[in-house]
Amino acid sequence: MRRARPGAPPRGTGSRALTSVGAGSDFGAGLPTDTTDRATEQEPMAAREERTQSKLWHITLSVSGSEIPLKEVRRGLEQLAHDHPFLLTSRYANDHAEIRYWEEARDLHDAAAVALRLWGEHRSSAKLPPWEIVGLEVIDRETYHLRIAEGYGPPPAAPVGVHPY
């Protein structure tokens, strides 16, 4: 039996526990109706009603800083794409980069908070340049598609992957 504070990471791990946003109420809508979730059945109705539905948010994160050799920038962004599998596309130059991806979150605040941590949390593991975040755009899925359909929104930066400007 392990004795520790509730929510404390196991001893000796030396790292923070990962957190995630729960799936929305529409998650698994296509599953057969005879499948049941025992945890949901036992959960009080008030707790189920308090849960908010998660949404998809389109994130555009812009970073900039001192010049770095293009080869190093590309390698770092490719590693970030490997570490963060939901990365959609990124463009880069020797002094700035733009990363676009989809994030699932309850609301804009949660999506923005996750996006603002992305660069810093992966800086050492992906060996990213020591650049600062200089821009962030978070829009919901409907707004993104509306912009594209009307022709005034940001078209996809490039095919999926890491590309120079």
C-alpha positions as CSV (number, residue, x, y, z in Angstrom):
1,M,0.0,0.0,0.0
2,R,1.4,3.4,-1.0
3,R,1.0,6.3,1.5
4,A,1.2,9.8,0.1
5,R,-0.8,12.9,-0.4
6,P,-3.7,12.4,-2.8
7,G,-2.5,13.3,-6.3
8,A,1.2,13.2,-5.4
9,P,3.4,11.6,-7.9
10,P,5.0,8.2,-6.9
11,R,8.3,8.6,-5.1
12,G,11.4,8.6,-7.2
13,T,9.7,9.8,-10.4
14,G,11.0,13.3,-10.0
15,S,8.5,14.7,-12.6
16,R,5.1,16.1,-12.6
17,A,2.1,14.0,-13.3
18,L,0.5,14.6,-16.7
19,T,-3.1,16.0,-16.7
20,S,-5.7,15.8,-19.5
21,V,-9.1,17.1,-20.2
22,G,-11.9,14.5,-20.0
23,A,-13.6,13.5,-23.2
24,G,-16.8,15.4,-24.0
25,S,-20.2,14.0,-23.5
26,D,-20.5,13.3,-27.2
27,F,-17.3,11.1,-27.1
28,G,-18.1,7.6,-28.4
29,A,-21.5,8.7,-29.9
30,G,-21.1,6.1,-32.7
31,L,-20.7,3.2,-30.3
32,P,-23.4,0.6,-30.1
33,T,-26.1,1.4,-27.5
34,D,-25.6,-1.8,-25.5
35,T,-22.1,-0.7,-24.4
36,T,-22.2,0.9,-21.0
37,D,-19.8,2.8,-18.8
38,R,-20.0,1.6,-15.2
39,A,-18.4,4.7,-13.8
40,T,-20.9,7.0,-15.6
41,E,-23.9,4.8,-14.4
42,Q,-22.8,5.2,-10.8
43,E,-22.0,8.9,-11.1
44,P,-24.6,11.3,-9.6
45,M,-26.7,13.2,-12.1
46,A,-25.6,16.6,-10.9
47,A,-21.9,15.7,-11.5
48,R,-22.7,14.6,-15.0
49,E,-24.5,17.9,-15.8
50,E,-21.6,19.9,-14.5
51,R,-19.3,18.5,-17.0
52,T,-18.8,20.7,-20.0
53,Q,-18.4,19.4,-23.5
54,S,-14.9,19.6,-24.9
55,K,-14.3,21.3,-28.3
56,L,-11.6,21.4,-30.9
57,W,-9.6,24.6,-31.1
58,H,-7.2,25.6,-33.9
59,I,-4.0,27.0,-32.4
60,T,-1.5,29.2,-34.1
61,L,1.6,29.7,-32.0
62,S,4.3,32.2,-33.2
63,V,7.8,32.3,-31.7
64,S,10.7,34.5,-32.4
65,G,14.3,35.2,-31.2
66,S,17.9,35.5,-32.1
67,E,19.1,33.8,-35.3
68,I,19.7,30.1,-35.2
69,P,21.0,27.9,-38.1
70,L,18.1,26.6,-40.1
71,K,19.2,23.0,-39.7
72,E,18.9,23.3,-35.9
73,V,15.5,25.0,-36.1
74,R,14.2,22.3,-38.5
75,R,15.5,19.4,-36.3
76,G,13.9,20.9,-33.2
77,L,10.5,21.4,-34.9
78,E,10.7,17.9,-36.3
79,Q,11.3,16.5,-32.8
80,L,8.5,18.6,-31.5
81,A,6.2,17.1,-34.1
82,H,7.3,13.7,-33.0
83,D,6.8,14.5,-29.3
84,H,3.5,16.2,-29.9
85,P,1.6,14.0,-32.3
86,F,-1.2,16.5,-32.9
87,L,1.1,19.0,-34.5
88,L,-0.5,19.9,-37.8
89,T,2.1,22.0,-39.5
90,S,5.0,24.4,-38.8
91,R,6.9,26.9,-40.8
92,Y,10.2,28.3,-39.8
93,A,13.0,30.7,-40.6
94,N,16.3,31.3,-38.8
95,D,14.8,33.8,-36.4
96,H,11.1,32.8,-36.1
97,A,8.6,30.0,-36.5
98,E,4.9,29.4,-36.6
99,I,3.2,26.2,-35.3
100,R,-0.4,25.2,-36.1
101,Y,-2.3,22.4,-34.6
102,W,-5.6,21.3,-33.1
103,E,-6.2,21.1,-29.4
104,E,-9.1,19.6,-27.5
105,A,-10.2,21.6,-24.5
106,R,-13.3,22.6,-22.6
107,D,-13.0,26.3,-23.4
108,L,-10.7,28.9,-24.9
109,H,-8.9,29.6,-21.6
110,D,-7.9,25.9,-21.3
111,A,-6.8,25.7,-24.9
112,A,-4.7,28.9,-24.6
113,A,-3.1,27.8,-21.4
114,V,-2.0,24.5,-23.0
115,A,-0.7,26.3,-26.1
116,L,1.3,28.8,-24.0
117,R,3.0,25.9,-22.2
118,L,3.8,23.9,-25.4
119,W,7.1,25.7,-26.4
120,G,8.5,25.9,-22.9
121,E,7.7,22.4,-21.9
122,H,9.3,20.9,-25.0
123,R,12.2,23.3,-25.2
124,S,14.7,21.0,-23.7
125,S,13.4,17.6,-24.8
126,A,13.1,18.7,-28.5
127,K,16.1,21.0,-28.2
128,L,14.1,24.0,-29.5
129,P,15.7,27.4,-29.9
130,P,15.5,29.7,-26.9
131,W,12.9,31.9,-28.5
132,E,9.9,33.6,-26.9
133,I,6.3,33.3,-27.8
134,V,5.3,36.4,-29.6
135,G,1.8,35.5,-30.8
136,L,-1.0,33.2,-30.1
137,E,-4.3,32.7,-31.9
138,V,-7.0,30.3,-30.6
139,I,-10.2,29.9,-32.6
140,D,-12.9,27.3,-32.4
141,R,-13.4,24.8,-35.2
142,E,-16.5,26.5,-36.6
143,T,-14.7,29.9,-36.9
144,Y,-11.7,28.3,-38.6
145,H,-13.9,26.6,-41.2
146,L,-15.9,29.8,-41.7
147,R,-12.8,31.8,-42.4
148,I,-11.5,29.3,-44.8
149,A,-14.8,29.0,-46.7
150,E,-15.1,32.8,-46.9
151,G,-11.5,33.1,-48.2
152,Y,-10.3,35.6,-45.6
153,G,-8.9,33.3,-43.0
154,P,-5.5,31.8,-42.7
155,P,-5.3,29.1,-45.3
156,P,-3.4,26.0,-44.3
157,A,0.3,27.2,-43.9
158,A,1.6,24.2,-45.9
159,P,0.9,20.5,-46.1
160,V,1.2,18.7,-42.9
161,G,4.8,18.7,-41.6
162,V,7.8,21.0,-41.0
163,H,8.5,23.5,-43.8
164,P,10.6,26.6,-44.3
165,Y,8.8,29.9,-45.1
